[in-house]
Amino acid sequence: MLQVAANLANDVFDFEKGADTAARVGPTRVVQAGWVSPAAMRRALLVVLAVAVAVGAYLVSVAGPLLILIGLCCVLAAVAYTGGPYPLGYHGLGDVCVFLFFGVVAVAGTTFVQLGHVPRLAWLSAVPVGCLATNILVVNNVRDAETDAKAGKRTLAVRFGRAFGVLEYRVLLLSAYLVPLYLALAGALGAWALLPWLSSPLAIRLAARVERERGPVLNATLAHTAQLLFLFGMLLSLAIVLGANAWTISRG
């Protein structure tokens, strides 16, 4: 629900700040297109945030008051990403925000709710998830660098140029795939740890496309980057299940 809230907030706040105009090359934003009024989108944002808070209240009853602090930070980040007096996405902090909340908080927070603590494997698993989630934003920022610059949206791709965005995408891909390799070499999950590498051919193709493509064609690359995150995450989850079972059997 917080992901939905962040998307709704981006839709209305980017329009109001002038980042979304008729020159937009990304997927249609409904406020900019005139399908939904800014006031209606703000009401929808409040409803979604209320649902997120309600679910969060249950999680607090399960995992304790620490979830209140985590939840408040998540709500604040969802709105402050493009809204408020210092919108994070407009000051080059969007990448860090996505890595923290869609990587570290998502994985480590989920683990904490279920176990009551966060083992080292969860912290390590959060790294590739955060890297690939951030790469979705990187594609978005590389595609929109020109219009973002005109609107005063100082993403990393605007601050340091398109070449930097392409390099960032590659570095995040490499970082994601190094984690399973480390897990395999450390003996944490055995050879099962390498399962996420089955998705590497897609990652290689996407890295080439981000460098080669420009404009609206990057919309498909953005969608495929999200699919890579899903595929990698499923394979990593399977590696953890199979690797843990193998470890348990080997221990008798």
C-alpha positions as CSV (number, residue, x, y, z in Angstrom):
1,M,0.0,0.0,0.0
2,L,2.9,2.3,0.7
3,Q,4.2,1.6,-2.8
4,V,0.8,2.5,-4.2
5,A,0.8,5.7,-2.1
6,A,4.2,6.7,-3.4
7,N,3.0,6.2,-6.9
8,L,-0.1,8.4,-6.3
9,A,2.0,11.0,-4.6
10,N,4.4,11.1,-7.5
11,D,1.5,11.5,-10.0
12,V,0.0,14.5,-8.3
13,F,3.2,16.2,-7.0
14,D,5.2,15.8,-10.2
15,F,2.3,17.4,-12.1
16,E,2.0,20.3,-9.6
17,K,5.8,20.9,-9.7
18,G,5.8,20.9,-13.5
19,A,7.9,17.7,-14.0
20,D,5.0,16.0,-15.8
21,T,3.9,17.9,-18.9
22,A,2.6,17.1,-22.3
23,A,6.2,16.4,-23.3
24,R,6.4,13.5,-20.9
25,V,7.9,10.4,-22.6
26,G,7.1,7.9,-19.8
27,P,3.9,6.0,-19.2
28,T,0.8,8.2,-18.8
29,R,0.3,10.0,-15.5
30,V,-3.4,10.4,-14.9
31,V,-3.3,13.8,-13.3
32,Q,-1.2,15.3,-16.1
33,A,-3.5,13.6,-18.7
34,G,-6.5,15.2,-17.1
35,W,-8.2,11.9,-16.2
36,V,-8.1,12.6,-12.4
37,S,-8.1,16.0,-10.7
38,P,-5.3,16.8,-8.3
39,A,-7.8,17.1,-5.4
40,A,-9.2,13.6,-6.2
41,M,-5.7,12.2,-6.3
42,R,-4.9,13.7,-2.9
43,R,-8.0,12.1,-1.5
44,A,-7.0,8.7,-2.9
45,L,-3.5,9.2,-1.5
46,L,-5.0,9.7,2.0
47,V,-7.2,6.6,1.7
48,V,-4.3,4.4,0.7
49,L,-2.2,5.8,3.5
50,A,-5.0,5.0,5.9
51,V,-5.1,1.4,4.7
52,A,-1.4,1.1,5.1
53,V,-1.5,2.5,8.6
54,A,-4.3,0.0,9.5
55,V,-2.3,-2.9,8.3
56,G,0.7,-1.5,10.1
57,A,-1.2,-1.4,13.3
58,Y,-1.7,-5.1,13.1
59,L,2.0,-5.7,12.4
60,V,2.8,-3.6,15.5
61,S,0.6,-5.9,17.5
62,V,2.6,-8.9,16.2
63,A,6.2,-7.5,16.2
64,G,6.2,-4.8,18.7
65,P,6.6,-1.0,18.9
66,L,9.7,-0.8,16.8
67,L,7.4,-1.2,13.8
68,I,5.8,2.1,14.7
69,L,9.1,3.9,14.0
70,I,9.7,2.0,10.8
71,G,6.1,2.6,9.7
72,L,6.3,6.3,10.3
73,C,9.5,6.5,8.3
74,C,7.9,4.6,5.5
75,V,4.8,6.9,5.4
76,L,7.0,10.0,5.5
77,A,9.2,8.7,2.7
78,A,6.2,7.8,0.5
79,V,4.9,11.4,0.7
80,A,8.2,13.2,0.9
81,Y,9.7,11.5,-2.2
82,T,8.1,14.1,-4.4
83,G,6.0,16.2,-1.9
84,G,6.7,18.5,1.0
85,P,9.2,21.4,1.4
86,Y,12.2,19.2,0.4
87,P,11.1,16.5,-2.0
88,L,13.8,13.8,-1.9
89,G,13.4,12.8,-5.6
90,Y,14.1,16.4,-6.6
91,H,17.4,16.6,-4.8
92,G,19.1,13.4,-6.0
93,L,18.1,11.3,-3.0
94,G,15.6,9.1,-4.7
95,D,18.0,6.3,-5.4
96,V,19.1,6.1,-1.7
97,C,15.4,6.3,-0.6
98,V,14.4,3.4,-2.9
99,F,17.4,1.2,-1.9
100,L,16.6,1.7,1.8
101,F,12.8,1.3,1.7
102,F,12.3,-1.2,-1.1
103,G,15.4,-3.1,-0.2
104,V,16.6,-2.9,3.4
105,V,13.3,-2.1,5.0
106,A,11.3,-4.4,2.8
107,V,13.4,-7.5,3.3
108,A,14.8,-6.9,6.8
109,G,11.5,-5.6,8.1
110,T,9.6,-8.6,6.7
111,T,12.1,-10.9,8.4
112,F,11.9,-9.0,11.7
113,V,8.1,-9.3,11.8
114,Q,8.3,-13.1,11.2
115,L,11.3,-14.0,13.4
116,G,11.6,-11.2,15.9
117,H,15.2,-10.5,14.8
118,V,17.1,-10.0,11.5
119,P,19.7,-12.6,10.8
120,R,22.8,-11.8,8.6
121,L,21.3,-13.7,5.6
122,A,18.4,-11.2,5.6
123,W,20.6,-8.2,5.6
124,L,22.6,-9.7,2.7
125,S,19.5,-10.6,0.8
126,A,18.2,-7.0,1.1
127,V,21.2,-5.8,-0.9
128,P,20.3,-7.3,-4.4
129,V,16.6,-6.5,-3.9
130,G,17.4,-2.9,-3.1
131,C,19.9,-2.6,-6.0
132,L,17.4,-4.0,-8.6
133,A,14.5,-1.9,-7.2
134,T,16.7,1.2,-7.5
135,N,17.5,0.3,-11.1
136,I,13.8,0.7,-12.0
137,L,14.2,4.3,-10.8
138,V,17.5,4.7,-12.7
139,V,15.9,3.8,-16.0
140,N,13.1,6.2,-15.3
141,N,15.6,9.0,-14.5
142,V,17.8,8.3,-17.5
143,R,14.7,8.4,-19.8
144,D,13.4,11.7,-18.2
145,A,16.7,13.5,-17.7
146,E,15.9,16.2,-20.2
147,T,12.4,17.1,-19.0
148,D,13.5,16.7,-15.3
149,A,16.2,19.2,-15.8
150,K,13.7,21.7,-17.2
151,A,11.5,21.2,-14.2
152,G,14.3,21.6,-11.7
153,K,14.2,17.9,-10.7
154,R,17.9,17.3,-9.9
155,T,18.1,13.5,-10.1
156,L,21.5,11.9,-10.3
157,A,21.1,11.5,-14.1
158,V,20.5,15.2,-14.3
159,R,23.3,16.2,-12.0
160,F,26.0,13.9,-13.5
161,G,24.7,13.1,-16.9
162,R,23.3,10.2,-18.9
163,A,26.6,8.3,-18.9
164,F,26.6,8.3,-15.1
165,G,23.0,6.9,-15.1
166,V,24.1,4.1,-17.4
167,L,27.1,3.3,-15.2
168,E,25.0,3.4,-12.1
169,Y,22.6,0.8,-13.6
170,R,25.5,-1.5,-14.4
171,V,27.1,-1.1,-10.9
172,L,23.8,-1.9,-9.2
173,L,23.4,-5.0,-11.5
174,L,26.9,-6.2,-10.6
175,S,26.3,-5.6,-6.9
176,A,23.1,-7.6,-7.0
177,Y,24.7,-10.6,-8.6
178,L,27.8,-10.5,-6.4
179,V,25.7,-11.3,-3.3
180,P,24.6,-14.8,-4.4
181,L,28.2,-15.5,-5.4
182,Y,29.4,-14.4,-2.0
183,L,26.8,-16.6,-0.3
184,A,27.9,-19.6,-2.4
185,L,31.6,-19.0,-1.6
186,A,30.8,-18.5,2.1
187,G,28.9,-21.8,2.2
188,A,25.7,-20.1,3.5
189,L,23.3,-21.9,1.1
190,G,25.6,-24.2,-0.8
191,A,25.4,-24.2,-4.6
192,W,21.7,-23.2,-4.3
193,A,22.9,-19.7,-3.7
194,L,23.8,-19.4,-7.3
195,L,20.2,-19.9,-8.5
196,P,19.6,-16.1,-9.0
197,W,22.4,-16.2,-11.7
198,L,19.9,-18.0,-14.0
199,S,18.5,-14.5,-14.5
200,S,21.8,-13.0,-15.6
201,P,21.2,-13.2,-19.4
202,L,18.3,-10.9,-18.9
203,A,20.4,-8.5,-16.8
204,I,23.1,-8.4,-19.5
205,R,20.6,-7.6,-22.2
206,L,19.0,-4.9,-20.1
207,A,22.4,-3.3,-19.4
208,A,23.0,-3.0,-23.1
209,R,19.5,-1.6,-23.8
210,V,19.9,1.2,-21.1
211,E,23.0,2.4,-22.8
212,R,21.7,2.1,-26.4
213,E,18.0,3.2,-26.1
214,R,16.6,6.7,-25.6
215,G,13.2,8.2,-25.2
216,P,9.9,6.2,-25.0
217,V,11.5,2.9,-25.9
218,L,13.0,2.9,-22.4
219,N,9.5,2.3,-21.1
220,A,9.8,-1.4,-22.0
221,T,13.3,-1.6,-20.5
222,L,11.9,-0.1,-17.3
223,A,9.2,-2.8,-17.2
224,H,11.7,-5.5,-17.9
225,T,13.9,-4.3,-15.1
226,A,10.9,-4.7,-12.8
227,Q,10.5,-8.2,-14.2
228,L,14.2,-8.9,-13.5
229,L,13.6,-7.9,-9.9
230,F,10.7,-10.3,-9.6
231,L,12.6,-13.1,-11.2
232,F,15.7,-12.6,-9.2
233,G,13.7,-12.3,-6.0
234,M,11.9,-15.6,-6.7
235,L,15.1,-17.4,-7.5
236,L,16.8,-16.0,-4.3
237,S,13.8,-17.0,-2.2
238,L,14.0,-20.5,-3.7
239,A,17.7,-20.6,-3.0
240,I,17.1,-19.8,0.6
241,V,14.4,-22.4,1.0
242,L,16.4,-25.2,-0.7
243,G,19.7,-24.1,0.8
244,A,18.3,-24.1,4.3
245,N,16.7,-27.5,3.8
246,A,19.9,-28.9,2.6
247,W,21.8,-27.5,5.6
248,T,19.2,-29.0,8.0
249,I,19.4,-32.4,6.3
250,S,23.2,-32.4,6.4
251,R,23.1,-31.6,10.1
252,G,21.0,-34.7,10.7
